[in-house]
Amino acid sequence: EAEVAQSPRYKITEKSQAVAFWCDPISGHATLYWYRQILGQGPELLVQFQDESVVDDSQLPKDRFSAERLKGVDSTLKIQPAELGDSAMYLCASSPRQGEYTGELFFGEGSRLTVL
Amino acid sequence: AQSVSQHNHHVILSEAASLELGCNYSYGGTVNLFWYVQYPGQHLQLLLKYFSGDPLVKGIKGFEAEFIKSKFSFNLRKPSVQWSDTAEYFCAVNERSRGRRALTFGSGTRLQVQP
């Protein structure tokens, strides 16, 4: 069964350091999402890509967060500098092209960030 | 902006008990509705979805949900829970009219089923 791959699974860093997360969506999925899930809360959308273009980054804290999907396949989410409040699970998800859309988002296992 | 409310944060049931988890959304337009489940140590996965048609939808593992438009609700039910249903359950919505695919999630309900 095809899966969304994410790395690293766990990351511990000190505040003010830079952090990067990587996501490889299911092959052929045009839409890619980055969500943040703080402990005890539901996932919140950070950024959505359609192929290599950003569709929605209205909730991305752009002063410290950046995301790219240069070739429309895998994606990187970066935080610089990390703050204590960034401690969370960072989830990547993907979905197929418009004509194949079933409503389902396919999630990876996430990258858990702890900022000390 | 749309929002999703799940009023039950933590539910504890015994095996064979019936389950109902509440979900209300705020958006007044046409929406697609979802329930996702996250089993311990696993990724989020789709349990069931509603797009249109019969407001009572059935999903995997015996779960069902009923869409009540007048109440802006999409409650999840299961007649008899099992220990393996222990998980966190998330209700989610997206706005069909805007073609938005990104989901807005509720805060989740942690279900603990005791043997």
gemmi code that builds the backbone of each chain (N, CA, C; Angstrom):
import gemmi

chains = {
    "A": [
        ("GLU", (0.846, -1.189, 0.000), (0.000, 0.000, 0.000), (0.883, 1.241, 0.000)),
        ("ALA", (0.618, 2.174, -0.921), (1.410, 3.392, -1.016), (1.229, 4.231, 0.234)),
        ("GLU", (2.306, 4.859, 0.649), (2.267, 5.660, 1.864), (2.932, 7.002, 1.640)),
        ("VAL", (2.584, 7.945, 2.507), (3.261, 9.233, 2.553), (4.446, 9.084, 3.499)),
        ("ALA", (5.625, 9.390, 2.999), (6.838, 9.230, 3.796), (7.241, 10.560, 4.408)),
        ("GLN", (7.608, 10.526, 5.674), (8.077, 11.738, 6.341), (9.349, 11.430, 7.117)),
        ("SER", (10.220, 12.427, 7.195), (11.402, 12.298, 8.041), (11.847, 13.671, 8.529)),
        ("PRO", (12.492, 13.731, 9.699), (12.684, 12.619, 10.626), (11.397, 12.324, 11.402)),
        ("ARG", (11.313, 11.192, 12.052), (10.147, 10.894, 12.890), (10.166, 11.726, 14.164)),
        ("TYR", (11.358, 11.932, 14.680), (11.504, 12.704, 15.916), (12.671, 13.678, 15.750)),
        ("LYS", (12.467, 14.883, 16.311), (13.519, 15.886, 16.270), (13.476, 16.675, 17.564)),
        ("ILE", (14.615, 16.730, 18.242), (14.756, 17.550, 19.443), (15.776, 18.626, 19.125)),
        ("THR", (15.419, 19.861, 19.395), (16.312, 20.957, 19.078), (16.212, 22.034, 20.147)),
        ("GLU", (17.177, 22.888, 20.170), (17.118, 24.020, 21.093), (16.511, 25.213, 20.375)),
        ("LYS", (15.870, 26.052, 21.156), (15.269, 27.243, 20.549), (16.339, 28.070, 19.862)),
        ("SER", (15.927, 28.712, 18.805), (16.739, 29.551, 17.923), (17.494, 28.747, 16.870)),
        ("GLN", (17.422, 27.415, 16.958), (18.054, 26.600, 15.928), (17.121, 26.439, 14.733)),
        ("ALA", (17.693, 25.996, 13.625), (16.908, 25.731, 12.413), (16.516, 24.256, 12.365)),
        ("VAL", (15.314, 24.011, 11.846), (14.792, 22.650, 11.738), (14.189, 22.482, 10.347)),
        ("ALA", (14.313, 21.284, 9.806), (13.714, 20.998, 8.499), (13.045, 19.635, 8.523)),
        ("PHE", (11.885, 19.567, 7.889), (11.138, 18.325, 7.761), (10.913, 18.038, 6.282)),
        ("TRP", (10.934, 16.760, 5.973), (10.805, 16.343, 4.572), (9.587, 15.445, 4.407)),
        ("CYS", (8.935, 15.564, 3.259), (7.760, 14.755, 2.974), (7.790, 14.289, 1.524)),
        ("ASP", (7.515, 13.020, 1.326), (7.374, 12.461, -0.022), (5.960, 11.909, -0.138)),
        ("PRO", (5.096, 12.541, -0.920), (3.698, 12.102, -0.997), (3.559, 10.807, -1.796)),
        ("ILE", (2.358, 10.300, -1.823), (2.064, 9.131, -2.644), (2.293, 9.516, -4.110)),
        ("SER", (2.918, 8.622, -4.839), (3.266, 8.889, -6.228), (2.037, 9.303, -7.046)),
        ("GLY", (2.169, 10.431, -7.746), (1.075, 10.891, -8.587), (0.101, 11.830, -7.907)),
        ("HIS", (0.219, 11.974, -6.604), (-0.675, 12.899, -5.898), (-0.223, 14.333, -6.144)),
        ("ALA", (-1.135, 15.129, -6.676), (-0.783, 16.491, -7.064), (-0.835, 17.472, -5.898)),
        ("THR", (-1.662, 17.184, -4.917), (-1.872, 18.124, -3.819), (-1.163, 17.630, -2.567)),
        ("LEU", (-0.431, 18.539, -1.947), (0.332, 18.201, -0.732), (0.025, 19.228, 0.337)),
        ("TYR", (-0.134, 18.759, 1.547), (-0.492, 19.610, 2.687), (0.507, 19.397, 3.825)),
        ("TRP", (0.802, 20.483, 4.496), (1.501, 20.416, 5.778), (0.538, 20.886, 6.850)),
        ("TYR", (0.378, 20.047, 7.884), (-0.439, 20.380, 9.039), (0.445, 20.374, 10.286)),
        ("ARG", (0.035, 21.152, 11.281), (0.672, 21.113, 12.591), (-0.367, 20.671, 13.610)),
        ("GLN", (0.019, 19.739, 14.468), (-0.886, 19.242, 15.486), (-0.225, 19.404, 16.846)),
        ("ILE", (-0.721, 20.362, 17.599), (-0.257, 20.572, 18.964), (-0.962, 19.567, 19.864)),
        ("LEU", (-0.252, 19.086, 20.868), (-0.780, 18.052, 21.752), (-2.155, 18.438, 22.301)),
        ("GLY", (-3.122, 17.557, 22.118), (-4.462, 17.803, 22.639), (-5.360, 18.578, 21.692)),
        ("GLN", (-4.844, 18.890, 20.514), (-5.626, 19.637, 19.538), (-5.690, 18.885, 18.214)),
        ("GLY", (-6.562, 19.352, 17.336), (-6.638, 18.755, 16.011), (-5.599, 19.360, 15.075)),
        ("PRO", (-5.329, 18.693, 13.960), (-4.378, 19.245, 12.983), (-4.857, 20.586, 12.424)),
        ("GLU", (-3.914, 21.491, 12.232), (-4.208, 22.802, 11.649), (-3.356, 22.976, 10.398)),
        ("LEU", (-4.002, 23.419, 9.331), (-3.299, 23.564, 8.064), (-2.267, 24.682, 8.135)),
        ("LEU", (-1.042, 24.360, 7.684), (-0.004, 25.383, 7.545), (0.092, 25.851, 6.093)),
        ("VAL", (0.166, 24.898, 5.168), (0.349, 25.248, 3.764), (-0.175, 24.122, 2.879)),
        ("GLN", (-0.713, 24.515, 1.729), (-1.208, 23.567, 0.735), (-0.572, 23.871, -0.603)),
        ("PHE", (-0.054, 22.831, -1.257), (0.530, 22.939, -2.587), (-0.336, 22.211, -3.605)),
        ("GLN", (-0.452, 22.795, -4.790), (-0.986, 22.101, -5.946), (0.175, 22.027, -6.927)),
        ("ASP", (0.674, 20.804, -7.140), (1.935, 20.633, -7.876), (3.003, 21.468, -7.167)),
        ("GLU", (3.673, 22.366, -7.866), (4.737, 23.121, -7.198), (4.262, 24.473, -6.668)),
        ("SER", (2.997, 24.797, -6.882), (2.483, 26.114, -6.504), (1.793, 26.090, -5.151)),
        ("VAL", (1.990, 27.163, -4.397), (1.304, 27.316, -3.118), (-0.139, 27.743, -3.372)),
        ("VAL", (-1.082, 26.981, -2.831), (-2.501, 27.308, -2.968), (-2.984, 28.113, -1.766)),
        ("ASP", (-2.489, 27.741, -0.591), (-2.936, 28.394, 0.635), (-1.810, 28.336, 1.655)),
        ("ASP", (-1.299, 29.468, 2.038), (-0.318, 29.539, 3.124), (-0.726, 30.614, 4.116)),
        ("SER", (-2.017, 30.877, 4.200), (-2.515, 31.953, 5.044), (-2.250, 31.718, 6.530)),
        ("GLN", (-2.088, 30.475, 6.947), (-1.844, 30.171, 8.354), (-0.376, 29.844, 8.638)),
        ("LEU", (0.472, 30.035, 7.679), (1.899, 29.762, 7.861), (2.580, 30.996, 8.451)),
        ("PRO", (3.227, 30.847, 9.607), (3.944, 31.993, 10.208), (5.189, 32.321, 9.383)),
        ("LYS", (5.020, 33.194, 8.444), (6.051, 33.374, 7.421), (7.323, 34.039, 7.924)),
        ("ASP", (7.270, 34.587, 9.127), (8.505, 35.181, 9.644), (9.534, 34.122, 10.004)),
        ("ARG", (9.053, 32.891, 10.268), (9.990, 31.858, 10.669), (9.806, 30.539, 9.926)),
        ("PHE", (8.668, 30.361, 9.293), (8.379, 29.118, 8.587), (8.473, 29.343, 7.083)),
        ("SER", (8.992, 28.335, 6.393), (8.978, 28.350, 4.932), (8.721, 26.935, 4.432)),
        ("ALA", (8.122, 26.842, 3.263), (7.842, 25.531, 2.676), (8.065, 25.619, 1.180)),
        ("GLU", (8.568, 24.542, 0.629), (8.770, 24.505, -0.807), (8.492, 23.115, -1.354)),
        ("ARG", (8.143, 23.117, -2.635), (7.888, 21.859, -3.351), (8.349, 22.113, -4.786)),
        ("LEU", (9.649, 22.194, -4.924), (10.258, 22.750, -6.127), (9.873, 22.019, -7.407)),
        ("LYS", (9.848, 20.714, -7.387), (9.561, 19.953, -8.599), (8.169, 19.342, -8.564)),
        ("GLY", (7.374, 19.782, -7.608), (6.019, 19.282, -7.544), (5.898, 17.865, -7.042)),
        ("VAL", (6.961, 17.379, -6.389), (6.890, 16.017, -5.858), (7.059, 16.086, -4.341)),
        ("ASP", (8.319, 15.947, -3.863), (8.527, 15.995, -2.423), (8.583, 17.447, -1.951)),
        ("SER", (8.524, 17.603, -0.637), (8.408, 18.943, -0.058), (9.230, 19.037, 1.214)),
        ("THR", (9.673, 20.256, 1.505), (10.417, 20.531, 2.736), (9.741, 21.668, 3.482)),
        ("LEU", (9.592, 21.492, 4.778), (9.086, 22.532, 5.670), (10.223, 22.919, 6.609)),
        ("LYS", (10.517, 24.200, 6.675), (11.630, 24.676, 7.490), (11.145, 25.647, 8.547)),
        ("ILE", (11.776, 25.583, 9.704), (11.516, 26.538, 10.780), (12.862, 27.145, 11.182)),
        ("GLN", (12.935, 28.463, 11.129), (14.159, 29.142, 11.532), (13.858, 30.566, 11.977)),
        ("PRO", (14.084, 30.880, 13.229), (14.548, 30.027, 14.310), (13.383, 29.337, 15.013)),
        ("ALA", (13.640, 28.160, 15.566), (12.599, 27.451, 16.303), (12.336, 28.127, 17.643)),
        ("GLU", (11.073, 28.120, 18.047), (10.661, 28.660, 19.334), (9.996, 27.551, 20.148)),
        ("LEU", (9.897, 27.778, 21.451), (9.328, 26.758, 22.334), (7.926, 26.358, 21.889)),
        ("GLY", (7.155, 27.318, 21.428), (5.775, 27.075, 21.023), (5.635, 26.277, 19.741)),
        ("ASP", (6.758, 26.002, 19.096), (6.706, 25.212, 17.858), (6.686, 23.716, 18.135)),
        ("SER", (6.849, 23.335, 19.380), (6.808, 21.916, 19.732), (5.444, 21.357, 19.351)),
        ("ALA", (5.448, 20.358, 18.483), (4.201, 19.819, 17.930), (4.537, 18.653, 17.021)),
        ("MET", (3.482, 18.017, 16.508), (3.635, 17.015, 15.459), (3.381, 17.722, 14.125)),
        ("TYR", (4.283, 17.525, 13.187), (4.115, 18.115, 11.854), (3.723, 16.993, 10.893)),
        ("LEU", (2.521, 17.137, 10.353), (1.938, 16.097, 9.513), (1.940, 16.524, 8.054)),
        ("CYS", (2.286, 15.590, 7.203), (2.186, 15.804, 5.769), (1.062, 14.909, 5.238)),
        ("ALA", (0.320, 15.428, 4.289), (-0.751, 14.650, 3.670), (-0.775, 14.945, 2.180)),
        ("SER", (-1.361, 14.036, 1.416), (-1.487, 14.266, -0.022), (-2.840, 13.766, -0.504)),
        ("SER", (-3.226, 14.280, -1.662), (-4.465, 13.818, -2.284), (-4.292, 13.840, -3.794)),
        ("PRO", (-5.106, 13.030, -4.508), (-4.917, 12.908, -5.956), (-5.338, 14.161, -6.723)),
        ("ARG", (-5.186, 14.094, -8.038), (-5.590, 15.192, -8.909), (-7.097, 15.370, -8.881)),
        ("GLN", (-7.556, 16.514, -9.361), (-8.963, 16.906, -9.271), (-9.891, 15.812, -9.745)),
        ("GLY", (-9.609, 15.256, -10.890), (-10.514, 14.262, -11.461), (-10.576, 12.978, -10.673)),
        ("GLU", (-9.573, 12.754, -9.835), (-9.528, 11.509, -9.075), (-9.836, 11.759, -7.608)),
        ("TYR", (-10.280, 12.977, -7.312), (-10.452, 13.354, -5.907), (-11.613, 12.595, -5.284)),
        ("THR", (-11.336, 11.966, -4.144), (-12.376, 11.232, -3.437), (-12.679, 11.873, -2.090)),
        ("GLY", (-11.984, 12.918, -1.779), (-12.176, 13.573, -0.493), (-11.185, 13.130, 0.556)),
        ("GLU", (-10.523, 12.017, 0.297), (-9.640, 11.484, 1.312), (-8.260, 12.106, 1.231)),
        ("LEU", (-7.745, 12.506, 2.372), (-6.361, 12.912, 2.497), (-5.589, 11.740, 3.077)),
        ("PHE", (-4.419, 11.487, 2.514), (-3.577, 10.392, 2.972), (-2.440, 10.996, 3.792)),
        ("PHE", (-2.372, 10.602, 5.050), (-1.421, 11.201, 5.975), (-0.197, 10.333, 6.168)),
        ("GLY", (0.930, 11.007, 6.401), (2.116, 10.321, 6.864), (2.064, 10.150, 8.373)),
        ("GLU", (3.102, 9.540, 8.913), (3.124, 9.273, 10.355), (3.554, 10.493, 11.161)),
        ("GLY", (4.035, 11.508, 10.496), (4.346, 12.746, 11.175), (5.780, 12.844, 11.667)),
        ("SER", (6.173, 14.082, 11.929), (7.483, 14.383, 12.520), (7.233, 15.124, 13.826)),
        ("ARG", (7.655, 14.512, 14.916), (7.421, 15.140, 16.226), (8.599, 16.020, 16.590)),
        ("LEU", (8.314, 17.295, 16.795), (9.342, 18.270, 17.139), (9.236, 18.663, 18.594)),
        ("THR", (10.347, 18.613, 19.292), (10.447, 19.119, 20.659), (11.501, 20.212, 20.685)),
        ("VAL", (11.094, 21.389, 21.108), (12.018, 22.517, 21.199), (12.317, 22.790, 22.676)),
        ("LEU", (13.593, 22.736, 23.019), (14.012, 22.918, 24.418), (14.526, 24.330, 24.684)),
    ],
    "B": [
        ("ALA", (-14.586, 32.318, 9.110), (-13.889, 31.063, 8.830), (-14.656, 29.899, 9.470)),
        ("GLN", (-14.580, 28.790, 8.784), (-15.298, 27.637, 9.320), (-14.578, 27.071, 10.531)),
        ("SER", (-15.334, 26.426, 11.398), (-14.749, 25.749, 12.546), (-15.510, 24.470, 12.809)),
        ("VAL", (-14.864, 23.568, 13.521), (-15.447, 22.279, 13.852), (-15.327, 22.084, 15.356)),
        ("SER", (-16.422, 21.711, 15.992), (-16.427, 21.517, 17.443), (-16.705, 20.068, 17.795)),
        ("GLN", (-15.848, 19.525, 18.626), (-16.084, 18.203, 19.178), (-16.149, 18.375, 20.688)),
        ("HIS", (-17.302, 18.136, 21.249), (-17.524, 18.507, 22.641), (-17.006, 17.464, 23.615)),
        ("ASN", (-16.874, 16.235, 23.168), (-16.379, 15.182, 24.035), (-14.879, 15.059, 23.830)),
        ("HIS", (-14.105, 15.418, 24.842), (-12.657, 15.365, 24.683), (-12.113, 13.984, 25.017)),
        ("HIS", (-12.734, 13.340, 25.995), (-12.247, 12.029, 26.434), (-13.459, 11.197, 26.837)),
        ("VAL", (-13.605, 10.057, 26.189), (-14.728, 9.163, 26.459), (-14.187, 7.805, 26.875)),
        ("ILE", (-14.713, 7.287, 27.953), (-14.321, 5.954, 28.431), (-15.553, 5.060, 28.416)),
        ("LEU", (-15.450, 3.938, 27.723), (-16.553, 2.998, 27.611), (-16.078, 1.583, 27.889)),
        ("SER", (-16.987, 0.753, 28.256), (-16.711, -0.677, 28.366), (-17.032, -1.340, 27.040)),
        ("GLU", (-16.369, -2.453, 26.773), (-16.656, -3.190, 25.537), (-18.144, -3.508, 25.460)),
        ("ALA", (-18.676, -3.455, 24.251), (-20.077, -3.721, 23.917), (-20.989, -2.528, 24.166)),
        ("ALA", (-20.473, -1.484, 24.781), (-21.288, -0.281, 24.971), (-21.469, 0.421, 23.635)),
        ("SER", (-22.523, 1.231, 23.542), (-22.763, 1.997, 22.326), (-22.003, 3.319, 22.392)),
        ("LEU", (-21.643, 3.811, 21.220), (-20.823, 5.011, 21.125), (-21.534, 6.071, 20.295)),
        ("GLU", (-21.486, 7.296, 20.769), (-21.868, 8.426, 19.929), (-20.956, 9.587, 20.253)),
        ("LEU", (-20.251, 10.062, 19.241), (-19.352, 11.209, 19.374), (-19.939, 12.378, 18.604)),
        ("GLY", (-20.008, 13.513, 19.278), (-20.624, 14.671, 18.660), (-19.656, 15.484, 17.817)),
        ("CYS", (-20.197, 16.060, 16.734), (-19.427, 16.952, 15.871), (-20.371, 18.004, 15.321)),
        ("ASN", (-20.023, 19.255, 15.502), (-20.771, 20.368, 14.918), (-19.813, 21.265, 14.151)),
        ("TYR", (-20.287, 21.817, 13.051), (-19.456, 22.707, 12.248), (-20.174, 24.036, 12.109)),
        ("SER", (-19.397, 25.066, 11.788), (-19.958, 26.409, 11.795), (-20.320, 26.929, 10.416)),
        ("TYR", (-19.798, 26.342, 9.370), (-19.963, 26.902, 8.031), (-21.370, 26.681, 7.507)),
        ("GLY", (-21.969, 27.720, 6.933), (-23.341, 27.640, 6.471), (-23.518, 27.200, 5.043)),
        ("GLY", (-22.432, 27.084, 4.308), (-22.522, 26.686, 2.912), (-22.484, 25.181, 2.759)),
        ("THR", (-22.220, 24.751, 1.548), (-22.175, 23.326, 1.250), (-20.820, 22.761, 1.648)),
        ("VAL", (-20.854, 21.700, 2.414), (-19.614, 21.130, 2.934), (-19.530, 19.636, 2.663)),
        ("ASN", (-18.330, 19.157, 2.671), (-18.059, 17.725, 2.730), (-17.634, 17.425, 4.164)),
        ("LEU", (-18.048, 16.299, 4.690), (-17.802, 15.974, 6.091), (-17.071, 14.652, 6.212)),
        ("PHE", (-16.186, 14.582, 7.191), (-15.313, 13.413, 7.342), (-15.147, 13.072, 8.817)),
        ("TRP", (-14.913, 11.804, 9.066), (-14.371, 11.349, 10.341), (-13.071, 10.602, 10.044)),
        ("TYR", (-12.019, 11.026, 10.750), (-10.734, 10.348, 10.686), (-10.444, 9.715, 12.044)),
        ("VAL", (-9.651, 8.662, 12.013), (-9.273, 7.974, 13.239), (-7.759, 7.821, 13.293)),
        ("GLN", (-7.231, 7.929, 14.492), (-5.797, 7.730, 14.696), (-5.605, 6.708, 15.797)),
        ("TYR", (-5.262, 5.494, 15.422), (-4.978, 4.451, 16.403), (-3.611, 4.707, 17.021)),
        ("PRO", (-3.381, 4.237, 18.222), (-2.109, 4.495, 18.904), (-0.919, 4.109, 18.035)),
        ("GLY", (-0.024, 5.068, 17.831), (1.188, 4.812, 17.065), (1.011, 4.764, 15.563)),
        ("GLN", (-0.182, 5.076, 15.074), (-0.433, 5.016, 13.639), (-0.796, 6.396, 13.087)),
        ("HIS", (-0.848, 6.470, 11.753), (-1.189, 7.735, 11.127), (-2.699, 7.911, 11.045)),
        ("LEU", (-3.116, 9.119, 10.822), (-4.525, 9.427, 10.616), (-5.042, 8.684, 9.387)),
        ("GLN", (-6.231, 8.118, 9.525), (-6.820, 7.446, 8.376), (-8.315, 7.704, 8.332)),
        ("LEU", (-8.858, 7.661, 7.129), (-10.260, 7.968, 6.926), (-11.150, 6.858, 7.468)),
        ("LEU", (-12.165, 7.264, 8.229), (-13.136, 6.320, 8.773), (-14.392, 6.296, 7.893)),
        ("LEU", (-14.884, 7.489, 7.568), (-16.022, 7.605, 6.668), (-16.145, 9.046, 6.203)),
        ("LYS", (-16.985, 9.258, 5.177), (-17.151, 10.598, 4.618), (-18.580, 10.772, 4.114)),
        ("TYR", (-19.004, 12.031, 4.071), (-20.290, 12.387, 3.493), (-20.076, 13.502, 2.482)),
        ("PHE", (-20.558, 13.277, 1.259), (-20.532, 14.301, 0.227), (-21.952, 14.760, -0.085)),
        ("SER", (-22.845, 13.826, -0.343), (-24.221, 14.157, -0.693), (-25.035, 12.874, -0.617)),
        ("GLY", (-26.351, 13.006, -0.791), (-27.207, 11.824, -0.820), (-27.672, 11.417, 0.560)),
        ("ASP", (-27.756, 10.121, 0.768), (-28.241, 9.576, 2.037), (-27.442, 10.159, 3.198)),
        ("PRO", (-28.109, 10.846, 4.132), (-27.375, 11.483, 5.232), (-26.801, 10.493, 6.247)),
        ("LEU", (-27.180, 9.244, 6.146), (-26.613, 8.221, 7.028), (-25.550, 7.469, 6.229)),
        ("VAL", (-24.312, 7.642, 6.639), (-23.217, 7.013, 5.894), (-22.550, 5.958, 6.759)),
        ("LYS", (-22.117, 4.915, 6.099), (-21.442, 3.832, 6.806), (-19.972, 3.801, 6.419)),
        ("GLY", (-19.144, 3.527, 7.420), (-17.720, 3.475, 7.178), (-17.153, 2.114, 7.531)),
        ("ILE", (-15.853, 2.129, 7.760), (-15.187, 0.878, 8.085), (-15.433, 0.490, 9.532)),
        ("LYS", (-15.253, -0.776, 9.821), (-15.274, -1.319, 11.182), (-16.590, -1.063, 11.906)),
        ("GLY", (-17.688, -0.976, 11.180), (-18.996, -0.866, 11.798), (-19.409, 0.532, 12.237)),
        ("PHE", (-18.616, 1.515, 11.903), (-18.949, 2.894, 12.245), (-19.943, 3.479, 11.245)),
        ("GLU", (-20.758, 4.397, 11.720), (-21.655, 5.149, 10.860), (-21.772, 6.573, 11.389)),
        ("ALA", (-22.221, 7.464, 10.534), (-22.411, 8.851, 10.941), (-23.644, 9.402, 10.249)),
        ("GLU", (-24.312, 10.316, 10.933), (-25.506, 10.917, 10.382), (-25.329, 12.419, 10.234)),
        ("PHE", (-25.570, 12.895, 9.027), (-25.499, 14.322, 8.734), (-26.884, 14.920, 8.962)),
        ("ILE", (-26.980, 15.879, 9.871), (-28.236, 16.594, 10.103), (-27.975, 18.056, 9.765)),
        ("LYS", (-28.417, 18.449, 8.577), (-28.097, 19.779, 8.064), (-28.638, 20.880, 8.961)),
        ("SER", (-29.834, 20.703, 9.479), (-30.467, 21.745, 10.294), (-29.731, 21.976, 11.604)),
        ("LYS", (-28.989, 20.981, 12.026), (-28.245, 21.095, 13.283), (-26.744, 21.287, 13.046)),
        ("PHE", (-26.352, 21.371, 11.791), (-24.925, 21.490, 11.452), (-24.121, 20.410, 12.183)),
        ("SER", (-24.648, 19.199, 12.188), (-23.993, 18.140, 12.945), (-23.672, 16.936, 12.074)),
        ("PHE", (-22.686, 16.196, 12.512), (-22.249, 14.984, 11.806), (-21.709, 14.039, 12.886)),
        ("ASN", (-22.617, 13.454, 13.645), (-22.232, 12.632, 14.787), (-21.838, 11.221, 14.366)),
        ("LEU", (-20.842, 10.703, 15.027), (-20.319, 9.357, 14.751), (-20.928, 8.377, 15.739)),
        ("ARG", (-21.313, 7.189, 15.229), (-21.930, 6.197, 16.104), (-21.377, 4.805, 15.825)),
        ("LYS", (-21.438, 3.991, 16.846), (-21.162, 2.565, 16.689), (-21.973, 1.838, 17.748)),
        ("PRO", (-22.741, 0.820, 17.359), (-23.659, 0.169, 18.306), (-22.942, -0.566, 19.437)),
        ("SER", (-21.764, -1.112, 19.144), (-21.086, -1.939, 20.131), (-19.577, -1.806, 19.927)),
        ("VAL", (-18.921, -1.116, 20.841), (-17.486, -0.856, 20.664), (-16.656, -2.050, 21.130)),
        ("GLN", (-15.456, -2.111, 20.559), (-14.502, -3.142, 20.935), (-13.247, -2.482, 21.491)),
        ("TRP", (-12.462, -3.264, 22.206), (-11.228, -2.737, 22.764), (-10.343, -2.140, 21.671)),
        ("SER", (-10.385, -2.733, 20.477), (-9.555, -2.264, 19.368), (-10.026, -0.908, 18.802)),
        ("ASP", (-11.144, -0.414, 19.267), (-11.601, 0.908, 18.833), (-10.946, 2.031, 19.622)),
        ("THR", (-10.155, 1.674, 20.620), (-9.416, 2.679, 21.381), (-8.541, 3.479, 20.432)),
        ("ALA", (-8.792, 4.783, 20.378), (-8.124, 5.635, 19.398), (-8.566, 7.073, 19.628)),
        ("GLU", (-8.018, 7.957, 18.810), (-8.486, 9.340, 18.807), (-9.271, 9.568, 17.514)),
        ("TYR", (-10.399, 10.220, 17.640), (-11.313, 10.411, 16.512), (-11.443, 11.901, 16.219)),
        ("PHE", (-11.290, 12.232, 14.940), (-11.341, 13.626, 14.516), (-12.435, 13.821, 13.475)),
        ("CYS", (-13.265, 14.808, 13.698), (-14.232, 15.235, 12.707), (-13.580, 16.325, 11.851)),
        ("ALA", (-13.899, 16.365, 10.568), (-13.276, 17.347, 9.682), (-14.262, 17.774, 8.609)),
        ("VAL", (-14.032, 18.958, 8.058), (-14.931, 19.518, 7.044), (-14.125, 20.274, 6.002)),
        ("ASN", (-14.598, 20.273, 4.749), (-14.075, 21.224, 3.777), (-15.234, 21.821, 2.997)),
        ("GLU", (-14.957, 22.958, 2.382), (-16.002, 23.741, 1.731), (-16.111, 23.336, 0.277)),
        ("ARG", (-17.186, 22.643, -0.070), (-17.324, 22.123, -1.423), (-17.439, 23.235, -2.453)),
        ("SER", (-18.126, 24.289, -2.118), (-18.384, 25.334, -3.108), (-17.113, 26.034, -3.527)),
        ("ARG", (-16.137, 26.108, -2.637), (-14.882, 26.779, -2.969), (-13.870, 25.806, -3.533)),
        ("GLY", (-14.265, 24.565, -3.632), (-13.332, 23.575, -4.152), (-12.135, 23.363, -3.254)),
        ("ARG", (-12.281, 23.730, -1.999), (-11.152, 23.563, -1.086), (-11.011, 22.098, -0.710)),
        ("ARG", (-9.804, 21.629, -0.812), (-9.567, 20.257, -0.422), (-9.042, 20.163, 0.995)),
        ("ALA", (-8.375, 21.222, 1.445), (-7.790, 21.169, 2.785), (-8.910, 21.029, 3.805)),
        ("LEU", (-8.688, 20.195, 4.780), (-9.685, 19.929, 5.802), (-9.458, 20.800, 7.024)),
        ("THR", (-10.566, 21.223, 7.631), (-10.534, 21.855, 8.941), (-10.959, 20.798, 9.951)),
        ("PHE", (-10.110, 20.554, 10.928), (-10.337, 19.485, 11.892), (-10.868, 20.023, 13.211)),
        ("GLY", (-11.640, 19.188, 13.889), (-11.978, 19.447, 15.272), (-10.809, 19.078, 16.168)),
        ("SER", (-10.981, 19.300, 17.457), (-9.892, 19.079, 18.407), (-9.715, 17.617, 18.785)),
        ("GLY", (-10.645, 16.781, 18.358), (-10.502, 15.344, 18.579), (-11.173, 14.858, 19.849)),
        ("THR", (-11.542, 13.582, 19.830), (-12.086, 12.893, 20.999), (-11.275, 11.632, 21.223)),
        ("ARG", (-10.738, 11.530, 22.423), (-9.988, 10.321, 22.752), (-10.951, 9.296, 23.323)),
        ("LEU", (-11.039, 8.170, 22.661), (-11.903, 7.077, 23.110), (-11.052, 5.988, 23.740)),
        ("GLN", (-11.418, 5.626, 24.930), (-10.748, 4.547, 25.631), (-11.790, 3.473, 25.912)),
        ("VAL", (-11.571, 2.279, 25.360), (-12.499, 1.170, 25.566), (-11.847, 0.182, 26.526)),
        ("GLN", (-12.534, -0.060, 27.614), (-12.010, -0.970, 28.631), (-12.559, -2.380, 28.414)),
        ("PRO", (-11.683, -3.390, 28.509), (-12.135, -4.773, 28.278), (-13.081, -5.248, 29.383)),
    ],
}
model = gemmi.Model(1)
for chain_id, residues in chains.items():
    chain = gemmi.Chain(chain_id)
    for i, (resn, *xyz) in enumerate(residues, 1):
        res = gemmi.Residue()
        res.name, res.seqid = resn, gemmi.SeqId(i, " ")
        for name, pos in zip(("N", "CA", "C"), xyz):
            atom = gemmi.Atom()
            atom.name, atom.element = name, gemmi.Element(name[0])
            atom.pos, atom.b_iso = gemmi.Position(*pos), 0.0
            res.add_atom(atom)
        chain.add_residue(res)
    model.add_chain(chain)
structure = gemmi.Structure()
structure.add_model(model)
structure.setup_entities()
